[in-house]
């Protein structure tokens, strides 16, 4: 039996160095390199302090990939250095939007079908189709929400009697919406564990950032009555987010009431439980130290980090929509066309294949990173739980840690840098198809396998 062959269409040759995937990877690599150089400058450090080049590269990567893991305390940086980190967070949060903005302003650049579809994938079909308008709308939406968050947090920090409340509000407002998890305070938000209003504002900003621009714009149109109902995508994202946050919040409350949340009143325990359910999926802020969490809570946190937020958002992970499709595949049998029907909607075979493929690729890359970190840290007295947790956090750009990040070896830091880059940029780059194929109508012989 003849085999089907795929080849590049006549007259079309593919050069990776001229593809969107190459531009995207190069864009983030250049930003990380620039951030590393800037954070290595003497003026970026506090007095009589300095950091190694690998730590500067680690911090720059963590900021650009909006992860939040740090090998050195943020207090070791001067205000100038902290502002560099904040700018890197802002650019990294916009991610693909920052990248496509560069493409828009490049003289003579014309969008390919693949890159145009990628940009439009950040927005709702039927709402907008012009890349420049999409980018403008997303940037405006980002700045508006961040401004509201900065104002609220500045007032809360001022009422709490903190020094430089506006500066703290600015830094944490951007970091929270960007899901970066980077805090000015060495113990993150643990010192504000009993401040329910601050915990709620942080949780709301994190949830907004992880929902995605697509969902936020859809919600705005429904609220302003420019649209009758939410899209199916928005319903799935909101539904999955609520289920994960509420379900995980209940579990955290049960597991940690007499441990991490011991001594708090009922409502403070509930607010902390829900906050950790929200921040675990991508943000990286801590209102209670994870080192005192029980085993089930740590496992739950690892699962939530791997799941992440919504596609087209600032969050990492494999995304809630991917988990929704994978769960549907596990629970329902596809029909003869490979589709799965869920109530009045149908998940196409193409959507299912993309989701399962994305899930497996992420799982494979994560496994490679876990193995690599196990090798580099084998003589560093690290437990497998710490290695697994650290790698999931880096790959999912979640930023939570069991206090092992500062103890990483130089080789281990390099592995975690690669994990953050792969989780933030590598999987996104796969959205750009490298080759246009021409298919020939040849039927394969059926391959029989026992499953």
Secondary structure, DSSP 8 states (H G I E B T S, - for coil): ------EE-TT----GGGSHHHHHHHHHHHHHHHHHHHHTSGGGB-TT----HHHHHHHHHHHHTT----SS-GGGB-HHHHHHHHHHHHHHHHTHHHHHHHHHHSTT----HHHHHHHHTTS-TTT---HHHHHHHHHHHHHHHHHHHHHHHHHHHHHTT-TTHHHHHHHHHHHHHTT----SSTTTTGGGTT-HHHHHHHHHHHHHHHH-HHHHHHHHHHHTTSSSS--HHHHHHHHHHHHHHHHHHHHHHHHHTTTTTTT--HHHHHHHHHHHHHHTTTT---SS-GGGS-HHHHHHHHHHHHH-S-TTSS--SS-HHHHHHHHHHHHS---TTS-EEETTEEE-HHHHHHHHHHHHHHHHHHHHHHHHHHHHTTTTT--HHHHHHHHHHHHTT----SS-GGG--HHHHHHHHHHHHIIIIIHHHTTS----EE-------------
